Amino acid sequence: MTSPIRETVTVGAVEISLETGWIAPQAAGSVVLRQGETVILAAVSRDESPRKLPFLPLTVEYREPMAAAGRVPGSYLRREARPSDRETLTSRLIDRTVRALFPKLWRHETQLFVTVMSHDADSDAGALGIIAAAAALHISDIPWDGPAGGVRVVGHGASRGTGGESALIALPTVAERKGAELDVIVSAGPGGLVMVEGDASCLPEARLVEALEHAVTSLDPVFATLDRLRAAAGKEKLPAPEAPAEPDAVAKARAAVRAPLGEALRETDRTKRRAAIQAVEATAVADARGGLGEDADDDAAEALERAVKDAARDVQHELIRRMVLDEGRRLDGRSTDDVREITVESGYLPKAHGSAVFTRGQTQAIVTATLGGERDGQDVESPHGVTRSRFLLHYNFPPYSVGEVRPLRGPGRREIGHGHLARRALLPVLPDKESFPYVMRVVSDITSSNGSSSMASVCGGCLALLDAGVPLAATVAGVAMGLVHDGEKTAVLTDILGDEDHHGDMDFKVAGTAAGITALQLDNKMGQVPRPLLEQALEQARRARVHIIERMEASLPKERKLSKNAPRAATRKIRRNRIRDLIGAGGKVIQGISRETGVQIDVDDDGNVTVFAQAGADMDEALRRIDEVTGEPKVGVVYEGTVSGVKDFGTFVRLFGSVEGFLSREELARDEQAPPRDRAKIKVLVRGVDERGRVALTRRLPQG
């Protein structure tokens, strides 16, 4: 057996080892990462021949099998099926880290698999998976501009240094993540910041910049370690693909389209602009095909058409960037810091618990909020058990929103990622379960999209929750920002369009309240981002966010009450030893109350009882019956009980549920000569309760 080559590195207080040369030897590159009892295998492979595609054919798959933590899947088939949301989101983090570092013309189909083989619950497998994936690519023969890596950083405001800075922890444990005011995963490459994804508790922008710098700095030892691993075990890299010499016909087309494309890009209406651009491309293709002659075969004609269209798009890319940098003008005529026109309508759907239509420019979302009981929450299975979520946010992106036709399938990675970002943005302002016992589900249906539909979901989701009567701590809004940089000039763009996202060097989405940031997502293609530029971009985003919040709040009524369509909720706290009385044998008692009163009753292991009733349900009767079954006797209070036993020395009276009291002969009413009859209904007063819970009763009731 070949001895593995191993390197170790310390990130923060965490030691990581990387080894290669033994596991998955036929892959183009494979690395086993170990940290504590967590073991992650990353393996990358590629096709031998490139494909004729206009994009990089890269697939990234991250998996956390249940066996990694010694569990059997809870599904019917007892095996892993489609990826969980957690696995999908981590796959996206790895993809966004490594994709930008491939050569521009790399067209070999490439697959990167990251599998958690052993999972210690205290390790951050997601961030470690980014490092393992980068290591596998770095030592492979695939041309890739590494090294790179990822790290999670949390900050706790309560633990502040003498200078006022927050205590920042790289690769935190589960305990260290609890209560953090900042939790972000940051990736960096040779040029600096590459990707950011995270959330915060209304964090000021300056504190976020500190955390990002700390994260990038903490990855420096990782880069050095990956370079050592490559020097010891790396394969010789394939040459990066070079663009072929451009045919004369394509060069002529490139020159010919410049002026008409410049005119087309002056059209501020998106539909008209796209039609004009397509007309320019069609003319250029027709002219180029005309120069081929009648003897040209179909393959040559198709290749020329692709080359001409690519050339036209290159020119379009250059012109859009120059228009922004040289003129400060954008495709829709706005200046760099303008927010598109916003319209808001709350309560749009009459039967929904809460709803809103949020429109910003040509981006529009119809968002609904639905309130439910405890059993409406979602159980989320992971290798370390099942957790329950009381806040769900689902994002839908139908093809008609961009005027397309495509097959209808389940939610893809983009939908899951955008929904997760919007959920993180709203989570910090939600009420706790004790003050608002509902499960909350938000659904955002994008009905028109031209940039920043995830941020429209944040705004619409906030409005829908408020319309449903959810007492949010603050109003949350989001805005997508862009950046164009040519080495000398830089422009930061507020509220970017879809085309600006495609042609820019960095896009980042910032959501939060007027006080600070609640969620952030950033993807950078330009390399190093100087701190002053990042601060400028975040400040510009803050001003835009405050502007949007003002527009949202102006549309809301000053008094907001729970929606008339939402179920009503009431709570009770019972002793834990009375839970079984409420549930009854086989659930007979609780199910009987629910069935006969039409309510939903949920009880947890701590004795918190929540009753949900739709309109028309008898909430008061359900609560009375719950109190009857689980109530606790109070001294000095008169109860009507049932005689459950008559003895020579006294009488036992059942007050409610399993609670009985004792009525001695001495405590009979003055006019009573004989003890009450068995099963008779009598009124008694609680005289006292001793330390063992025994209840003393009397029939000597207060007069009047």
C-alpha positions as a printed Julia matrix, in Angstrom:
704×3 Matrix{Float64}:
   0.0    0.0     0.0
   1.25   3.46   -0.89
   1.93   5.6     2.15
  -0.21   8.73    2.17
   1.39  12.15    2.1
   0.14  14.28    4.98
   0.24  17.97    5.9
  -1.25  19.68    8.96
  -2.44  23.22    9.55
  -3.98  25.12   12.45
  -6.85  27.53   11.8
  -7.78  29.48   14.89
  -7.62  26.86   17.61
  -8.45  23.95   15.3
  -5.87  21.52   13.9
  -6.6   20.06   10.46
  -4.72  17.34    8.6
  -4.8   16.8     4.83
  -3.59  13.58    3.26
  -3.44  12.24   -0.29
  -1.94   9.32   -2.2
  -4.05   6.44   -0.89
  -7.83   6.96   -1.06
  -9.47   7.36   -4.51
  -6.22   6.99   -6.49
  -7.91   7.04   -9.93
  -9.45  10.47   -9.47
  -7.72  13.47  -11.02
  -7.17  14.66   -7.48
  -8.31  13.39   -4.07
  -7.72  14.51   -0.5
  -8.85  13.2     2.88
  -9.31  15.92    5.49
  -9.39  15.12    9.2
 -10.37  17.36   12.07
 -11.13  15.71   15.37
 -13.39  12.77   14.55
 -14.6   14.34   11.3
 -13.26  12.78    8.1
 -14.06  14.28    4.69
 -13.14  12.86    1.28
 -12.93  15.25   -1.67
 -12.33  13.84   -5.15
 -12.37  15.58   -8.53
 -12.46  14.03  -11.99
 -12.66  15.36  -15.55
 -13.45  14.26  -19.07
 -10.49  13.77  -21.38
 -11.97  15.89  -24.18
 -13.59  19.33  -24.01
 -17.23  19.79  -24.91
 -18.69  22.32  -27.33
 -20.4   24.45  -24.71
 -20.44  28.2   -24.02
 -19.97  27.65  -20.27
 -17.94  25.68  -17.71
 -19.55  22.21  -17.25
 -18.83  21.9   -13.52
 -20.84  19.78  -11.06
 -20.25  20.02   -7.3
 -21.86  17.47   -4.97
 -21.56  17.61   -1.17
 -23.01  14.73    0.86
 -23.44  13.97    4.55
 -24.57  10.31    4.76
 -26.29   9.26    7.97
 -23.7    6.51    8.5
 -21.13   9.25    9.1
 -22.67   9.75   12.54
 -23.78   6.16   13.1
 -27.43   6.68   12.17
 -29.88   4.89    9.87
 -31.9    7.21    7.6
 -35.48   7.77    8.74
 -36.93   7.48    5.23
 -39.14   4.57    4.19
 -36.38   2.98    2.06
 -33.79   3.57    4.8
 -31.29   5.04    2.39
 -30.32   8.55    1.36
 -32.43   9.92   -1.47
 -32.28  13.44   -2.91
 -29.86  15.85   -1.21
 -31.13  17.66    1.86
 -31.33  21.45    1.82
 -28.22  21.56    4.02
 -26.28  19.44    1.51
 -27.55  21.53   -1.4
 -26.6   24.8     0.29
 -23.1   23.51    1.11
 -22.68  22.33   -2.5
 -23.47  25.9    -3.57
 -20.88  27.31   -1.16
 -18.17  25.04   -2.58
 -19.24  25.76   -6.17
 -19.17  29.53   -5.62
 -15.69  29.22   -4.09
 -14.01  27.17   -6.83
 -15.88  28.11  -10.02
 -14.34  31.55  -10.48
 -10.8   30.09  -10.29
 -11.1   27.9   -13.41
  -9.66  29.15  -16.71
 -12.22  31.12  -18.72
 -12.2   28.64  -21.61
 -12.08  25.37  -19.63
 -14.77  23.15  -21.19
 -13.86  19.67  -19.93
 -16.79  18.31  -17.92
 -15.61  18.36  -14.32
 -17.16  16.71  -11.26
 -16.19  17.5    -7.69
 -17.5   15.19   -4.96
 -17.16  16.03   -1.27
 -18.35  13.31    1.12
 -18.4   13.47    4.92
 -17.28   9.95    5.84
 -17.25  10.53    9.61
 -19.04  13.43   11.28
 -18.25  14.8    14.71
 -21.18  17.02   15.73
 -18.78  19.65   17.08
 -16.96  20.09   13.75
 -18.03  22.49   10.99
 -18.16  20.03    8.09
 -19.42  22.65    5.63
 -16.43  24.98    5.98
 -14.01  22.04    6.16
 -15.57  20.69    2.95
 -14.55  23.88    1.13
 -10.92  23.37    2.21
 -10.99  19.69    1.19
 -12.48  20.53   -2.22
  -9.89  23.25   -2.86
  -7.09  20.87   -1.86
  -8.3   18.17   -4.28
  -8.41  20.67   -7.15
  -5.07  22.19   -6.21
  -3.16  18.88   -6.38
  -4.99  17.67   -9.51
  -3.88  18.1   -13.11
  -6.83  20.42  -13.79
  -5.75  24.0   -14.5
  -7.1   25.93  -11.53
  -5.92  29.19   -9.97
  -5.57  28.01   -6.36
  -4.95  27.67   -3.55
  -8.25  28.6    -1.91
 -10.13  27.8     1.24
 -13.13  28.56    3.38
 -13.71  29.27    7.06
 -16.66  30.01    9.31
 -16.27  32.99   11.61
 -18.59  33.94   14.46
 -18.6   37.06   16.58
 -19.99  37.62   20.04
 -20.8   41.18   21.01
 -20.88  40.34   24.69
 -17.17  39.4    24.6
 -15.57  42.62   23.49
 -11.96  43.6    23.69
 -10.58  46.78   25.23
 -10.73  48.49   21.85
 -14.44  47.73   21.44
 -13.93  45.03   18.82
 -15.98  41.86   18.95
 -14.38  38.53   19.8
 -14.07  36.69   16.48
 -13.67  32.91   16.38
 -12.58  30.94   13.31
 -14.01  27.42   12.87
 -16.1   27.63   16.04
 -17.57  24.7    17.94
 -21.34  24.24   18.21
 -21.27  25.84   21.67
 -19.3   28.82   20.36
 -21.87  29.38   17.58
 -24.76  29.65   20.03
 -25.81  33.2    20.71
 -23.39  34.64   18.14
 -24.38  38.03   16.73
 -22.48  37.21   13.52
 -22.14  33.88   11.71
 -20.55  33.87    8.24
 -18.72  31.45    5.97
 -15.99  33.21    4.01
 -13.94  31.86    1.11
 -10.77  33.39   -0.23
  -8.3   32.68   -3.01
  -4.9   33.99   -4.09
  -6.39  37.42   -4.87
  -8.39  37.76   -1.65
 -12.09  37.53   -0.88
 -14.08  35.18   -3.16
 -17.37  34.35   -1.45
 -19.37  35.27    1.68
 -22.58  33.79    3.03
 -23.98  34.48    6.48
 -26.29  36.21    8.87
 -26.1   38.62   11.76
 -28.21  40.22   14.47
 -28.61  43.73   13.02
 -24.83  44.13   12.88
 -23.27  47.5    11.92
 -21.38  47.48    8.61
 -18.02  48.29   10.22
 -18.19  45.17   12.39
 -18.87  43.02    9.34
 -15.81  44.37    7.54
 -13.67  43.46   10.57
 -15.01  39.91   10.49
 -14.34  39.49    6.76
 -10.76  40.68    7.14
 -10.24  38.34   10.09
 -11.58  35.41    8.06
  -9.34  36.07    5.06
  -6.28  36.45    7.31
  -7.07  33.19    9.11
  -6.89  31.35    5.77
  -3.26  32.32    5.06
  -1.9   29.16    6.79
  -4.3   27.05    4.72
  -2.92  28.45    1.47
   0.65  27.69    2.55
  -0.33  24.14    3.53
  -2.1   23.48    0.23
   0.98  24.69   -1.64
   3.17  22.29    0.37
   0.78  19.43   -0.37
   0.88  20.25   -4.07
   4.68  20.43   -4.06
   4.84  16.98   -2.44
   2.05  15.17   -4.31
   0.58  17.4    -7.0
   0.19  16.34  -10.62
   1.48  18.41  -13.5
  -1.22  20.84  -14.55
  -2.7   20.7   -18.02
  -2.18  23.89  -20.0
  -5.03  26.37  -19.71
  -7.04  26.49  -22.95
  -6.24  29.41  -25.2
  -8.63  31.15  -27.5
  -8.07  30.14  -31.15
  -7.05  32.73  -33.68
 -10.11  34.73  -34.65
 -11.2   34.29  -38.29
 -11.39  37.42  -40.44
 -15.18  37.07  -40.65
 -15.47  37.18  -36.87
 -13.09  40.13  -36.57
 -15.17  42.02  -39.15
 -18.36  41.15  -37.29
 -16.82  42.37  -34.02
 -16.03  45.72  -35.6
 -19.4   45.94  -37.36
 -21.55  45.38  -34.27
 -19.86  47.97  -32.03
 -21.78  51.04  -33.2
 -25.25  49.44  -33.52
 -24.82  47.67  -30.17
 -23.88  50.99  -28.59
 -27.16  52.43  -29.9
 -29.17  49.4   -28.75
 -27.76  49.68  -25.23
 -29.12  53.25  -25.02
 -32.65  51.84  -24.98
 -33.82  51.91  -21.33
 -36.76  49.52  -21.77
 -35.49  45.97  -21.24
 -37.76  44.28  -23.8
 -36.97  46.79  -26.54
 -33.27  46.71  -25.68
 -33.09  42.92  -25.94
 -34.98  42.97  -29.23
 -32.54  45.55  -30.61
 -29.53  43.53  -29.46
 -30.92  40.35  -31.03
 -31.49  42.21  -34.29
 -27.85  43.38  -34.33
 -26.63  39.83  -33.66
 -28.9   38.4   -36.35
 -27.59  40.87  -38.92
 -23.97  40.1   -38.01
 -24.61  36.33  -38.28
 -26.35  36.72  -41.65
 -23.49  38.83  -43.04
 -20.89  36.32  -41.82
 -22.79  33.34  -43.25
 -23.12  35.16  -46.54
 -19.35  35.3   -46.84
 -18.96  31.53  -46.52
 -20.24  30.71  -49.96
 -22.65  27.99  -51.05
 -20.16  25.15  -50.58
 -19.76  25.63  -46.81
 -20.97  22.68  -44.73
 -23.44  22.98  -41.85
 -20.82  22.38  -39.14
 -18.67  25.26  -40.4
 -21.69  27.54  -40.61
 -22.78  26.67  -37.06
 -19.26  27.19  -35.71
 -19.07  30.59  -37.4
 -22.48  31.56  -36.01
 -21.39  30.68  -32.47
 -18.15  32.62  -32.88
 -19.96  35.72  -34.19
 -22.49  35.64  -31.33
 -19.68  35.22  -28.8
 -17.87  38.18  -30.34
 -21.02  40.31  -30.2
 -21.49  39.42  -26.54
 -17.88  40.32  -25.8
 -18.46  43.73  -27.37
 -21.7   44.13  -25.44
 -19.88  43.26  -22.19
 -17.2   45.86  -22.9
 -19.7   48.59  -23.86
 -21.87  48.09  -20.77
 -18.85  48.36  -18.5
 -17.5   51.43  -20.27
 -20.89  53.12  -20.09
 -20.92  52.62  -16.32
 -17.29  53.57  -15.69
 -16.96  56.48  -18.14
 -20.45  57.99  -18.03
 -21.85  56.81  -14.7
 -24.9   55.68  -16.66
 -26.66  52.34  -16.43
 -28.75  50.29  -18.84
 -32.08  51.64  -17.54
 -30.83  55.24  -17.36
 -30.27  55.37  -13.58
 -27.23  56.75  -11.84
 -25.04  54.36   -9.86
 -26.79  54.86   -6.5
 -30.43  55.06   -7.6
 -33.01  52.5    -6.44
 -35.67  51.56   -8.97
 -39.26  52.65   -8.46
 -40.96  50.7    -5.67
 -44.64  49.85   -5.32
 -46.11  47.92   -2.4
 -49.54  46.43   -1.81
 -50.28  44.58    1.42
 -53.27  42.31    1.95
 -53.41  41.49   -1.76
 -54.9   37.99   -1.32
 -58.16  37.97    0.68
 -57.98  34.42    2.07
 -54.28  34.3     2.92
 -53.31  34.95    6.53
 -50.93  37.6     5.24
 -49.88  38.66    1.75
 -48.07  41.37   -0.16
 -47.01  42.31   -3.67
 -43.57  43.9    -3.74
 -42.43  45.42   -7.03
 -39.09  47.1    -7.66
 -38.55  48.02  -11.29
 -39.17  44.88  -13.32
 -38.71  42.57  -10.33
 -41.92  41.51   -8.62
 -42.86  38.99   -5.93
 -46.24  37.89   -4.61
 -45.56  36.69   -1.08
 -47.86  34.91    1.35
 -47.53  34.22    5.07
 -49.36  31.33    6.72
 -49.6   30.72   10.47
 -49.99  27.23   11.89
 -49.66  25.09   14.97
 -46.67  23.19   16.33
 -47.33  20.13   14.19
 -47.07  22.32   11.07
 -43.35  22.82   11.74
 -40.74  20.97    9.7
 -38.6   18.13   11.0
 -35.1   18.37    9.54
 -32.99  15.19    9.65
 -29.21  15.39    9.76
 -26.48  12.9    10.69
 -26.79  14.04   14.31
 -30.53  13.85   14.79
 -33.76  15.62   13.98
 -34.39  19.3    14.65
 -37.64  21.17   14.24
 -38.05  24.46   12.42
 -40.93  26.83   13.19
 -40.1   29.27   10.37
 -40.16  28.13    6.75
 -39.49  30.22    3.66
 -39.98  28.78    0.18
 -38.94  30.6    -2.99
 -40.43  29.77   -6.41
 -39.05  31.01   -9.73
 -41.45  30.03  -12.55
 -40.14  30.36  -16.12
 -42.74  32.98  -17.11
 -41.08  35.42  -14.69
 -38.34  35.93  -17.29
 -40.48  35.21  -20.36
 -39.09  31.7   -20.87
 -40.46  28.22  -21.43
 -38.75  25.31  -19.67
 -39.69  22.01  -18.01
 -41.35  22.27  -14.61
 -39.47  20.34  -11.95
 -38.98  20.62   -8.22
 -36.98  23.44   -6.64
 -33.4   23.57   -7.88
 -30.25  24.72   -6.14
 -30.92  28.34   -7.05
 -34.42  28.3    -5.56
 -33.21  26.61   -2.38
 -30.29  29.02   -2.05
 -32.37  32.16   -2.6
 -35.04  30.96   -0.18
 -32.42  30.18    2.46
 -30.9   33.65    2.13
 -34.29  35.34    2.51
 -35.08  33.14    5.52
 -31.81  34.1     7.22
 -32.57  37.77    6.62
 -35.94  37.59    8.42
 -35.05  35.15   11.2
 -33.42  37.68   13.6
 -36.59  39.84   13.84
 -39.1   37.03   14.45
 -40.84  36.79   17.83
 -39.89  33.92   20.13
 -42.13  30.93   20.65
 -43.17  32.01   24.15
 -44.65  35.31   22.96
 -45.92  34.06   19.58
 -46.49  30.28   19.52
 -47.23  29.96   15.81
 -45.3   28.15   13.11
 -44.75  30.62   10.25
 -44.45  29.76    6.56
 -43.6   32.34    3.9
 -43.89  31.54    0.19
 -42.42  33.93   -2.38
 -43.61  33.48   -5.96
 -41.53  35.54   -8.37
 -43.88  36.84  -11.05
 -41.31  39.03  -12.83
 -37.56  39.09  -12.52
 -34.88  41.52  -13.59
 -32.35  41.3   -10.8
 -32.54  40.84   -7.04
 -35.55  38.55   -6.75
 -34.18  37.09   -3.5
 -34.1   40.58   -1.99
 -37.63  41.2    -3.26
 -38.55  38.04   -1.34
 -37.04  39.54    1.81
 -39.07  42.74    1.43
 -42.26  40.94    0.4
 -41.79  38.32    3.13
 -41.47  41.01    5.8
 -44.61  42.76    4.52
 -46.6   39.51    4.38
 -45.63  38.59    7.94
 -46.64  42.03    9.17
 -49.92  41.76    7.26
 -50.59  38.44    9.03
 -50.09  40.16   12.37
 -46.68  38.74   13.28
 -45.03  41.14   15.76
 -41.64  41.56   14.08
 -38.94  43.38   16.02
 -38.18  45.65   13.04
 -38.82  46.05    9.32
 -36.33  44.18    7.12
 -35.42  45.03    3.51
 -32.78  43.81    1.1
 -30.96  45.17   -1.91
 -28.57  43.65   -4.46
 -25.38  45.59   -5.16
 -22.88  45.32   -7.99
 -19.37  46.51   -8.75
 -17.49  47.25  -11.97
 -13.72  47.71  -11.89
 -11.19  48.03  -14.72
  -8.01  48.44  -12.67
  -8.27  52.23  -12.53
 -11.93  53.21  -12.31
 -14.51  51.65  -10.03
 -18.27  52.0    -9.86
 -20.52  50.61   -7.11
 -24.04  49.96   -8.4
 -27.15  50.0    -6.23
 -30.1   47.71   -6.96
 -28.54  45.92   -9.93
 -30.35  44.56  -12.97
 -29.94  41.0   -14.18
 -27.66  42.11  -17.04
 -25.53  44.18  -14.65
 -25.09  41.11  -12.46
 -23.78  39.17  -15.47
 -21.38  41.88  -16.66
 -20.08  43.04  -13.26
 -17.04  42.02  -11.21
 -18.79  41.5    -7.9
 -22.36  41.13   -6.73
 -23.48  41.14   -3.15
 -26.88  41.06   -1.55
 -27.34  42.85    1.76
 -30.47  42.55    3.91
 -31.21  44.08    7.26
 -33.03  46.66    9.33
 -32.33  50.37    9.6
 -30.01  49.48   12.51
 -27.83  46.89   10.78
 -27.29  43.79    8.66
 -29.2   40.54    9.14
 -27.95  38.58    6.08
 -25.25  38.89    3.44
 -24.27  37.01    0.28
 -21.25  38.03   -1.79
 -19.51  36.66   -4.9
 -16.35  38.34   -6.11
 -14.61  37.9    -9.49
 -12.17  40.81   -9.35
  -9.59  39.52   -6.86
  -8.55  41.72   -3.97
 -11.29  44.01   -2.57
  -9.66  46.93   -0.74
 -11.25  47.75    2.62
 -12.26  51.33    1.61
 -14.09  49.96   -1.43
 -15.92  47.35    0.63
 -16.88  49.99    3.18
 -18.15  52.26    0.41
 -20.25  49.48   -1.07
 -21.78  48.53    2.29
 -22.56  52.16    3.13
 -24.21  52.64   -0.26
 -26.24  49.48    0.41
 -27.24  50.78    3.85
 -28.62  54.01    2.39
 -30.59  52.04   -0.19
 -31.92  49.69    2.48
 -33.14  52.56    4.64
 -34.84  54.12    1.6
 -36.66  50.85    0.85
 -37.7   50.41    4.5
 -39.23  53.9     4.5
 -41.29  53.03    1.42
 -42.4   49.74    2.98
 -43.41  51.29    6.3
 -45.33  54.06    4.57
 -47.59  51.41    3.01
 -48.47  49.69    6.3
 -51.33  50.58    8.63
 -50.21  52.03   11.96
 -52.22  49.46   13.96
 -51.57  45.85   13.02
 -53.59  43.0    14.47
 -53.58  39.27   13.94
 -55.22  38.41   10.61
 -58.88  37.48   10.83
 -58.07  34.41    8.73
 -55.32  33.15   11.06
 -56.02  30.61   13.8
 -56.27  31.9    17.35
 -53.8   30.63   19.93
 -53.87  30.26   23.7
 -51.28  28.74   26.0
 -51.21  26.91   29.3
 -48.3   25.78   31.45
 -48.85  22.45   33.2
 -46.61  20.41   35.47
 -44.6   17.79   33.65
 -46.13  14.99   35.71
 -49.57  16.04   34.43
 -48.7   15.65   30.74
 -49.74  12.03   30.75
 -53.12  13.01   32.23
 -53.75  15.38   29.34
 -52.65  12.88   26.7
 -54.42   9.9    28.23
 -54.01   6.23   27.38
 -53.19   5.99   23.67
 -53.88   9.73   23.28
 -57.55   9.22   24.13
 -57.98  12.35   26.27
 -56.21  14.93   24.09
 -57.67  13.52   20.9
 -61.14  13.57   22.42
 -60.88  17.23   23.4
 -59.56  18.12   19.93
 -62.28  16.19   18.12
 -65.18  17.43   20.21
 -64.16  21.12   20.25
 -62.54  21.42   16.83
 -59.2   22.74   18.07
 -55.57  21.66   17.64
 -53.73  20.97   20.89
 -49.94  20.7    21.08
 -47.99  19.86   24.24
 -44.22  19.64   24.57
 -42.03  17.77   27.04
 -41.75  20.82   29.32
 -45.51  21.05   29.83
 -46.18  23.95   27.47
 -49.68  23.48   26.05
 -50.78  25.48   23.0
 -54.32  25.47   21.66
 -55.01  26.62   18.1
 -58.58  27.3    17.02
 -59.94  28.35   13.66
 -62.92  30.68   13.46
 -65.96  29.0    14.99
 -64.01  26.54   17.12
 -64.83  26.55   20.84
 -61.53  27.73   22.29
 -63.0   28.46   25.75
 -64.49  24.99   26.08
 -61.21  23.35   25.08
 -59.27  25.4    27.64
 -61.86  24.58   30.33
 -61.51  20.87   29.66
 -57.69  21.1    29.64
 -57.82  22.9    33.0
 -60.24  20.28   34.27
 -57.81  17.49   33.38
 -54.52  19.13   34.34
 -55.44  21.83   36.83
 -53.67  22.32   40.16
 -55.7   23.01   43.33
 -55.31  26.46   44.87
 -55.78  27.1    48.58
 -58.92  29.05   49.38
 -60.64  28.28   46.07
 -64.0   26.46   45.89
 -64.25  23.56   43.41
 -67.04  21.24   42.36
 -65.67  17.72   42.62
 -66.87  14.14   42.38
 -66.82  11.77   45.35
 -64.44   8.98   44.4
 -64.4    7.0    47.65
 -66.08   6.92   51.05
 -64.23   5.5    54.05
 -64.91   5.36   57.74
 -62.31   8.03   58.4
 -63.38  10.4    55.61
 -64.17  10.98   51.95
 -61.97  11.27   48.85
 -63.06  13.85   46.26
 -61.69  14.04   42.7
 -61.23  17.7    41.75
 -59.88  17.3    38.2
 -57.81  14.82   36.25
 -55.9   12.64   38.7
 -55.99  15.21   41.51
 -57.88  14.08   44.58
 -58.42  15.73   47.95
 -59.39  14.34   51.33
 -62.42  15.48   53.26
 -62.37  14.37   56.89
 -65.57  13.93   58.93
 -64.6   16.97   60.97
 -64.62  19.14   57.83
 -68.23  18.42   56.84
 -70.58  21.37   56.66
 -72.33  22.17   59.97
 -75.7   20.95   58.71
 -74.37  17.63   57.34
 -74.82  14.54   59.5
 -73.62  11.83   57.05
 -70.74  11.62   54.59
 -71.54  12.33   50.9
 -72.56   9.42   48.72
 -70.14   7.79   46.27
 -69.94   9.58   42.84
 -71.98  12.48   44.13
 -71.13  16.01   42.93
 -70.18  18.23   45.84
 -68.63  21.64   46.37
 -65.51  21.78   48.48
 -62.95  24.39   49.49
 -59.21  23.66   49.4
 -58.03  24.12   52.96
 -54.37  23.34   52.33
 -51.75  21.39   50.32
 -48.85  19.78   52.2
 -45.26  19.28   51.01
 -46.16  15.87   49.56
 -48.92  17.36   47.41
 -51.79  15.99   49.54
 -54.87  18.19   49.34
 -57.0   18.86   52.44
 -60.64  19.81   51.76
 -63.52  21.23   53.74
 -67.25  21.54   53.18
 -67.35  24.64   55.33
 -67.74  27.06   52.44
 -67.65  30.86   52.74
 -71.08  32.32   53.39
 -72.72  34.18   50.5
